[in-house]
């Protein structure tokens, strides 16, 4: 998916005075508006017209009494061009019905030639490219934070819907007049439709009753009746390609053993070449490129295009199944096939099997995969995993391209040597999320410990075991997992423990951390359970046990205990809270003067 931000957006311009007619308008410095006088808004001393793509000028006053949509877009992004085609189709249909609906194009192109070429395909009005001040003004006024954006106003200038793109993509002309109420009604109708949903109602449209195979042949939807069907919504990007490979393994396994299972790609790709590349590499079926049903299904299943991939499972009865196959594969990898047909009984069996495997975890089960039974040191040194058995191992997930990782490395090196001086049976293994071999080698060169080879397939397994599979994100930054001498996981929060306790946290066991926190636990017994402070006078703050948090008083990380308002997501370090309580003449218990002073580092 392309960059959603405006190139060169949000230039600071001189603001104009708000007129009496626009009492409900926000000021011109970027606050969102609810009602505008469109004619007044668009008119300037030097211009009282809009333009058509043939150069004709149209008086702004002619817009009075019409619904208006401000359309923010840019020619250089494929997904803008793709939506533009959909919007033209909807506009022409509404124009044929004489609905009094007009669109005003607000370009973010960087040069007039690009603007002219893009606008030449549009049947509506535009702000002249030369009026950059007005274009910036409208972007700020309607908080057009990304492209495309479609803000829809009624005949009185009231903002009806700021998510016009989603409304048009999902419902087309049927969504007119695109009010929140109309879209809500259509969603309600969709929910009712789900109650009588069939496979055909999901996959078939008025103009198509087939899907596309990867050899470009047409396959009748009737061939899928009675099967469990996975609708695979995704872009053809790096993360999705990685997940697609896992899904393909499962798909082939289920086909091999004769299970009634099918996958159907619902592509969100903007360019046909990306779509072509995707279906050629996938062993299943797909909707045709830019099929209208894709957008409708996007809204029908209430999906978020910024969270991908998504899979909707349709059962053999045609009804939607309440199973998140993405998470299931993230949890179990290839073994997720064993849960088919994804019944509660099968899911429970798979969970029990995984738990038993976790309880018998060893260093070899984590780090040995076939012939991959080693990690590397400097100058091509290979260290067999068996030589690390019995040691405390810190698995260090990091990457050179990430500033936080680079900044923390010197501190970790210092901590590594401190711990090694205490216990030689301690080792770190670097697991890289760098994008290329060169970056990996440059980063690893600075490290005095071991590493998995760059691009090693065992990293995927480790990500899955430690549940580092957030949807749409393949990088795990600055995460440290510790395994003990038996190979069992001790903690996945070693970095935070080092930040709190330094190397005293070693060997990171629950017993060691309890020992370090015992003085704090005893101190906490003398603190009030609830307090009310001027700093946060909306609600009482409740003494809460937690791991780490950001203190709103010292603006530093705190740990162990906080005075918290869950409703407002507000945390205050006990020393900050009790110090303020003392300042208000409400000193509590036997806390000393020294204890009342927050050290600004969140430590006790």
C-alpha positions in Angstrom: 0.0 0.0 0.0 1.3 3.5 -0.8 2.2 6.3 1.5 -1.0 7.7 3.0 0.4 11.1 3.8 0.3 14.2 1.6 3.7 15.0 0.2 4.7 18.4 1.4 1.4 18.8 3.4 0.3 21.2 6.1 2.2 24.4 5.1 1.6 27.2 7.6 -0.4 29.9 5.9 -1.8 33.2 7.0 -5.3 32.7 8.5 -8.4 34.8 7.6 -10.9 36.2 10.0 -14.1 34.1 10.6 -17.2 35.7 9.2 -20.4 36.2 11.2 -22.2 33.7 8.9 -19.8 31.0 10.0 -20.3 31.1 13.8 -20.2 27.4 13.9 -17.0 27.2 11.9 -13.7 26.5 13.5 -10.8 28.9 13.1 -8.5 28.7 10.2 -5.7 27.1 12.1 -6.7 23.5 11.5 -9.5 22.8 13.9 -12.2 20.5 12.4 -15.5 22.1 11.3 -19.1 21.0 11.5 -20.8 23.6 9.4 -19.4 25.9 6.7 -20.7 28.5 4.2 -19.3 26.9 1.1 -19.5 30.0 -1.1 -17.8 32.2 1.5 -15.2 29.5 2.3 -14.1 29.1 -1.4 -14.3 32.7 -2.5 -11.3 35.0 -2.3 -10.6 38.6 -3.4 -9.0 37.4 -6.5 -11.2 34.5 -7.4 -14.9 33.7 -7.3 -14.9 30.6 -9.5 -13.9 26.9 -9.8 -12.6 25.3 -12.9 -13.6 22.3 -15.1 -11.0 20.1 -16.9 -11.7 21.9 -20.2 -10.7 25.2 -18.7 -14.2 26.6 -18.2 -14.8 28.7 -15.1 -17.9 28.0 -13.0 -19.2 30.6 -10.5 -18.8 29.4 -6.9 -22.3 30.8 -6.2 -23.8 28.1 -8.5 -23.0 25.6 -5.7 -25.7 27.0 -3.4 -28.3 24.5 -2.6 -26.2 21.5 -3.6 -24.5 18.7 -1.7 -20.7 19.1 -1.9 -17.9 16.6 -1.5 -14.4 17.9 -1.0 -12.1 15.4 -2.7 -8.4 15.4 -1.5 -6.2 13.3 -3.7 -2.9 13.2 -5.5 -2.0 11.7 -8.9 1.3 9.9 -7.9 -0.3 7.2 -5.7 -1.9 4.2 -7.4 -4.5 3.7 -4.7 -5.7 7.3 -5.3 -6.0 6.6 -9.0 -7.9 3.4 -8.3 -10.4 5.1 -6.0 -10.7 7.9 -8.6 -12.1 5.4 -11.1 -14.7 4.2 -8.5 -15.7 7.8 -7.6 -16.1 8.8 -11.3 -18.5 5.8 -11.8 -20.5 6.8 -8.7 -20.6 10.5 -9.7 -21.8 9.7 -13.2 -24.6 7.5 -11.8 -25.7 10.2 -9.4 -25.5 12.9 -12.0 -27.8 10.9 -14.3 -30.3 10.9 -11.5 -30.0 14.7 -11.1 -29.2 14.5 -7.4 -27.6 17.9 -7.1 -24.4 16.3 -5.9 -21.1 18.0 -6.8 -17.4 17.2 -6.1 -14.6 19.7 -5.7 -11.1 18.3 -6.3 -8.4 19.6 -4.0 -5.1 18.5 -5.4 -1.9 17.8 -3.5 0.2 17.4 -6.7 3.5 19.1 -6.7 3.4 20.4 -10.3 0.7 21.7 -12.6 1.4 19.1 -15.4 0.6 16.3 -12.9 -2.5 18.2 -11.7 -3.7 18.7 -15.3 -3.2 15.1 -16.3 -5.0 13.8 -13.2 -7.9 16.3 -13.4 -8.4 15.7 -17.1 -10.1 12.4 -16.2 -12.5 14.0 -13.7 -16.0 15.2 -14.6 -16.3 17.6 -11.6 -14.9 20.9 -10.4 -11.5 21.7 -8.9 -9.7 24.4 -7.0 -7.2 26.0 -9.5 -3.8 24.5 -9.0 -2.3 28.1 -8.8 -4.4 28.7 -5.7 -2.1 26.8 -3.3 -3.2 28.9 -0.4 -6.8 27.8 -0.7 -5.8 24.2 -1.2 -3.7 24.2 2.0 -6.5 26.0 3.8 -9.1 23.3 2.9 -6.7 20.5 3.9 -6.3 22.1 7.4 -9.9 23.0 7.8 -11.2 19.5 7.1 -8.2 17.8 8.7 -7.4 15.9 5.5 -4.6 13.8 7.0 -4.3 11.3 4.2 -5.2 10.7 0.6 -7.7 10.0 -0.8 -10.1 11.8 1.6 -13.7 12.6 0.8 -15.5 15.0 3.1 -19.2 15.2 2.3 -21.4 18.3 3.2 -25.2 18.7 2.9 -27.0 21.5 1.1 -26.6 23.7 4.2 -22.9 23.2 4.5 -23.2 20.7 7.4 -20.5 18.0 7.4 -22.3 14.7 7.0 -19.4 12.3 6.7 -15.6 12.6 6.9 -15.2 8.9 5.8 -16.7 9.4 2.4 -14.0 7.2 0.8 -15.1 4.2 2.8 -18.7 4.9 2.1 -18.2 5.2 -1.7 -15.9 2.2 -1.9 -18.2 0.0 0.1 -21.7 1.1 -1.1 -21.3 3.1 -4.3 -24.3 5.2 -5.4 -26.4 3.1 -3.1 -24.8 4.9 -0.2 -26.1 8.3 -1.3 -26.4 10.8 0.4 -23.5 9.2 2.3 -24.7 10.4 5.7 -23.6 8.5 8.8 -27.2 7.5 9.3 -27.5 6.1 5.8 -24.2 4.2 6.1 -25.3 2.9 9.5 -28.6 1.7 8.0 -26.7 -0.1 5.2 -24.5 -1.7 7.8 -27.6 -2.8 9.7 -29.0 -4.3 6.5 -25.7 -6.1 6.1 -25.9 -7.5 9.6 -29.4 -8.8 8.8 -28.1 -10.2 5.6 -25.5 -12.2 7.5 -28.3 -14.0 9.3 -29.4 -15.6 6.0 -26.0 -15.5 4.4 -25.0 -18.2 2.0 -21.8 -18.8 0.1 -23.3 -17.5 -3.1 -24.5 -14.3 -1.4 -20.9 -13.6 -0.4 -19.1 -14.7 -3.6 -21.6 -14.1 -6.4 -22.6 -10.7 -7.9 -25.2 -9.7 -10.5 -22.4 -9.7 -13.1 -20.2 -12.6 -12.0 -20.7 -16.1 -10.7 -17.1 -17.3 -11.0 -13.7 -16.8 -9.5 -10.2 -16.7 -11.1 -7.7 -19.6 -10.8 -4.0 -18.8 -10.9 -3.9 -20.0 -14.5 -6.5 -17.3 -15.2 -9.3 -19.8 -15.9 -12.7 -19.2 -14.5 -14.0 -21.5 -11.8 -17.7 -21.6 -10.9 -18.6 -20.6 -7.4 -20.9 -23.7 -7.3 -17.6 -25.8 -7.1 -17.1 -24.4 -3.6 -20.5 -25.3 -2.1 -20.2 -27.3 1.0 -16.6 -26.4 1.7 -15.0 -24.2 4.4 -13.8 -21.2 2.5 -11.2 -18.7 3.7 -11.6 -15.2 2.3 -8.0 -13.9 2.3 -8.0 -10.0 2.3 -4.5 -8.7 1.8 -1.9 -6.6 -0.1 1.0 -8.2 -2.0 3.6 -6.8 0.4 6.6 -8.3 2.2 4.7 -9.3 5.4 1.8 -10.7 3.5 4.0 -12.7 1.3 5.6 -14.3 4.3 2.3 -15.1 5.8 1.0 -16.3 2.4 3.8 -18.9 2.3 2.6 -20.3 5.7 -1.0 -20.3 4.6 0.0 -22.1 1.3 1.6 -24.9 3.3 -1.5 -25.4 5.3 -3.7 -25.2 2.2 -1.6 -27.9 0.3 -1.7 -30.2 3.4 -5.4 -30.0 3.7 -5.8 -30.6 0.0 -3.4 -33.5 0.2 -5.5 -35.3 2.8 -8.7 -34.6 0.9 -10.3 -32.0 3.2 -13.1 -29.7 1.8 -11.2 -26.4 2.1 -10.7 -23.5 -0.2 -9.0 -20.1 -0.1 -10.2 -17.1 -2.1 -7.9 -14.1 -2.5 -9.6 -10.7 -2.1 -6.8 -8.4 -3.2 -6.5 -4.8 -1.9 -3.6 -4.1 -4.4 -3.8 -0.8 -6.2 -1.8 -2.0 -9.3 -2.8 -4.8 -11.5 0.9 -6.0 -11.8 1.0 -6.6 -8.0 -2.3 -8.5 -8.3 -1.0 -10.6 -11.2 2.2 -11.4 -9.2 0.1 -12.4 -6.2 -2.3 -14.8 -7.9 0.5 -16.4 -9.9 2.3 -17.3 -6.7 -0.8 -18.6 -4.8 -2.3 -22.1 -5.3 -5.9 -21.0 -4.7 -8.7 -18.9 -6.3 -9.2 -15.1 -6.4 -11.7 -12.4 -7.1 -11.0 -10.6 -10.4 -8.8 -7.5 -10.2 -10.6 -4.4 -9.0 -13.9 -6.3 -8.7 -16.6 -4.2 -7.0 -17.4 -7.0 -4.7 -14.1 -6.6 -3.0 -15.0 -3.1 -1.7 -18.5 -4.3 -0.7 -17.0 -7.2 1.3 -14.6 -4.9 2.9 -17.5 -3.0 4.4 -19.8 -6.0 4.8 -17.2 -7.6 7.2 -16.3 -4.3 8.7 -12.6 -4.7 8.0 -9.8 -2.2 8.7 -7.7 -1.6 5.6 -4.8 -0.5 7.8 -4.7 -3.9 9.5 -3.8 -6.8 7.3 -3.9 -9.5 6.3 -7.4 -10.5 7.3 -9.1 -13.9 6.9 -12.9 -14.4 7.1 -13.9 -18.1 7.4 -17.1 -19.1 5.8 -18.4 -22.5 7.1 -19.7 -25.3 5.0 -23.2 -24.0 5.8 -22.4 -20.6 4.2 -22.3 -18.7 7.6 -19.4 -16.7 8.9 -17.3 -18.6 11.5 -16.0 -16.9 14.6 -12.4 -18.1 14.1 -9.4 -15.8 13.6 -7.3 -17.9 11.3 -4.5 -15.3 11.2 -4.0 -15.5 15.0 -4.4 -19.3 14.9 -1.5 -19.6 12.3 0.5 -17.0 14.2 0.1 -19.2 17.4 0.7 -22.6 15.9 2.3 -22.1 12.5 2.0 -25.0 10.1 0.5 -27.2 12.8 -2.7 -25.0 12.6 -3.9 -27.4 9.9 -4.6 -30.0 12.7 -7.4 -27.7 13.9 -9.4 -28.2 10.7 -12.4 -28.0 10.5 -11.7 -25.4 13.2 -14.2 -26.9 15.7 -13.9 -26.1 19.5 -12.9 -29.8 20.0 -10.1 -29.6 17.5 -8.9 -26.3 18.7 -8.7 -27.6 22.3 -6.7 -30.7 21.2 -4.2 -28.4 19.4 -3.9 -26.2 22.4 -3.2 -29.1 24.7 -0.6 -30.4 22.3 1.1 -27.0 22.2 1.0 -26.7 26.0 2.7 -30.1 26.4 5.4 -29.0 24.0 6.0 -25.8 25.8 6.3 -27.6 29.1 9.0 -29.9 27.7 10.8 -27.0 26.0 14.6 -27.3 25.8 17.3 -25.2 24.1 17.6 -27.8 21.4 13.8 -27.7 20.7 14.1 -23.9 20.3 17.2 -23.6 18.3 17.8 -26.9 16.4 16.0 -27.4 13.1 17.3 -30.3 10.9 20.9 -29.4 9.9 20.6 -26.0 11.5 22.0 -27.0 14.9 24.4 -24.1 15.5 24.8 -20.3 16.0 27.6 -18.2 14.7 30.4 -16.2 16.2 33.0 -13.9 14.5 35.0 -14.9 11.5 32.7 -17.7 10.4 32.9 -19.6 13.8 30.0 -22.1 14.2 29.0 -22.9 17.8 27.0 -26.1 18.2 23.8 -25.6 20.2 24.8 -28.6 22.4 27.7 -26.5 23.7 25.1 -23.9 25.0 22.9 -26.4 26.8 22.8 -25.8 30.6 23.5 -22.1 30.2 21.3 -19.1 30.7 20.6 -17.7 27.3 19.3 -14.2 26.4 17.7 -14.1 22.9 18.2 -10.6 21.7 15.8 -9.5 18.9 17.1 -6.3 17.4 18.0 -4.5 14.1 20.7 -2.0 13.1 18.2 0.2 11.1 16.2 0.9 14.3 17.6 3.9 16.2 16.5 2.6 19.6 18.4 -0.6 19.0 21.5 1.2 18.0 21.3 3.5 21.0 20.9 0.7 23.5 23.6 -1.6 22.2 26.5 0.0 24.1 24.6 -0.3 27.4 23.8 -4.0 26.7 27.4 -4.7 25.9 28.3 -3.2 29.3 25.6 -5.3 31.1 26.7 -8.4 29.2 30.3 -8.1 30.5 29.1 -7.4 34.0 27.0 -10.6 34.0 29.7 -12.7 32.4 32.1 -11.6 35.2 29.6 -13.1 37.7 28.5 -16.2 35.7 30.4 -17.5 32.7 27.4 -19.7 31.9 25.6 -16.8 30.4 25.3 -16.0 26.7 23.5 -13.7 24.3 22.3 -14.8 20.9 21.5 -11.9 18.5 18.4 -12.5 16.3 18.4 -9.9 13.5 15.4 -8.2 11.9 17.7 -6.3 9.5 16.8 -6.0 5.9 20.0 -7.2 4.3 23.2 -9.2 5.0 25.4 -6.1 5.0 23.4 -4.3 7.8 23.4 -7.5 9.8 27.2 -7.9 9.6 27.9 -4.3 10.5 25.7 -4.5 13.6 26.9 -7.9 14.6 30.5 -6.8 14.3 30.0 -4.5 17.3 28.6 -7.4 19.5 30.8 -9.6 21.7 28.2 -12.5 21.6 26.7 -15.0 19.2 24.0 -14.8 16.6 21.6 -16.7 14.3 22.8 -16.4 10.7 21.1 -13.7 8.8 17.8 -14.8 7.3 17.8 -18.0 9.3 14.5 -19.9 9.1 14.6 -20.5 12.8 13.7 -16.9 13.5 10.1 -17.5 12.2 9.8 -20.3 14.7 11.0 -18.2 17.5 8.7 -15.4 16.6 5.8 -17.8 16.7 6.8 -19.5 20.0 7.2 -16.2 21.8 4.1 -14.8 20.1 5.8 -12.0 18.2 3.2 -12.0 15.4 1.4 -8.7 15.5 -0.8 -8.4 12.4 0.9 -6.3 9.8 4.3 -6.1 11.6 7.1 -8.5 11.1 9.8 -6.6 13.2 10.3 -7.2 16.9 12.4 -4.4 18.2 14.6 -4.5 21.3 12.9 -7.6 22.7 14.9 -9.9 25.1 13.8 -13.4 26.0 15.7 -15.4 28.6 15.8 -19.2 28.8 17.2 -20.9 31.9 19.7 -23.8 32.2 16.9 -26.3 31.5 15.9 -24.5 28.3 12.5 -23.3 29.7 11.6 -19.7 29.2 12.3 -17.6 32.2 11.0 -14.2 31.0 10.2 -12.3 27.8 10.8 -9.0 29.6 14.5 -9.1 30.3 15.0 -5.6 28.7 12.5 -4.0 31.1 14.0 -5.9 34.1 17.5 -4.6 33.2 16.2 -1.1 32.9 14.6 -1.4 36.4 17.1 -3.4 38.3 20.3 -3.3 36.2 22.4 -6.5 36.2 21.1 -7.3 39.7 18.1 -8.8 37.9 20.2 -11.7 36.7 19.3 -14.6 36.3 15.9 -12.9 35.8 14.0 -15.6 37.7 10.7 -14.9 39.5 12.4 -15.6 42.8 15.2 -13.1 42.1 12.8 -10.3 41.1 10.7 -10.9 44.2 13.8 -10.6 46.3 14.7 -7.3 44.6 11.2 -5.9 45.0 10.6 -7.1 48.6 11.6 -3.7 50.2 9.2 -1.9 47.9 6.4 -4.4 48.7 6.9 -3.8 52.4 6.9 0.0 51.9 3.7 -0.2 49.8 1.9 -1.7 52.8 2.0 1.8 54.4 0.6 3.7 51.5 -3.1 4.8 51.2 -5.1 2.6 48.8 -6.7 5.7 47.2 -5.8 9.4 46.9 -7.3 12.5 45.2 -4.9 15.1 43.9 -5.2 18.5 42.1 -2.9 17.1 39.4 -5.7 14.7 38.4 -8.9 15.9 40.0 -11.3 14.1 37.6 -11.1 10.8 39.6 -9.5 9.1 42.5 -6.1 7.4 41.9 -6.0 3.8 43.0 -2.8 2.1 44.2 -2.1 -0.5 41.6 0.5 -3.2 41.2 2.0 -3.2 37.7 5.2 -4.0 35.8 6.1 -0.7 34.2 4.4 2.6 33.3 5.0 6.2 32.4 4.8 8.5 35.4 2.8 11.7 34.5 4.5 13.6 37.3 8.2 12.8 36.7 7.7 12.0 33.0 9.8 8.9 33.4 9.2 5.2 33.6 8.0 3.8 36.9 7.6 0.2 38.0 6.1 -2.1 40.6 3.5 0.3 42.0 1.5 3.2 40.6 -1.4 5.4 41.6 -3.6 4.9 38.6 -6.8 6.1 37.0 -7.8 3.4 34.6 -10.5 5.5 33.0 -8.1 8.3 32.0 -5.0 6.1 31.5 -3.1 8.2 34.1 -0.3 6.9 36.2 1.6 8.7 39.0 4.6 7.3 40.8 3.9 6.8 44.5 6.7 9.2 45.5 5.2 11.9 43.2 1.7 11.2 44.5 2.7 11.1 48.2 4.9 14.2 47.8 2.0 16.1 46.4 -0.2 14.8 49.2 2.2 16.1 51.7 2.4 19.5 50.0 -1.4 19.6 50.5 -0.9 19.0 54.3 -2.0 15.4 54.1 1.3 13.6 54.9 0.6 9.9 55.5 2.0 7.3 57.8 5.7 7.2 58.7 7.1 8.1 55.3 10.3 10.1 55.7 11.1 13.5 54.0 13.6 11.7 51.8 11.1 9.1 50.7 8.7 11.8 49.5 11.1 13.1 46.8 10.6 11.5 43.4 14.0 10.9 41.9 12.7 11.5 38.4 13.7 8.0 37.3 10.7 6.1 38.5 12.8 4.2 41.1 12.1 3.7 44.7 
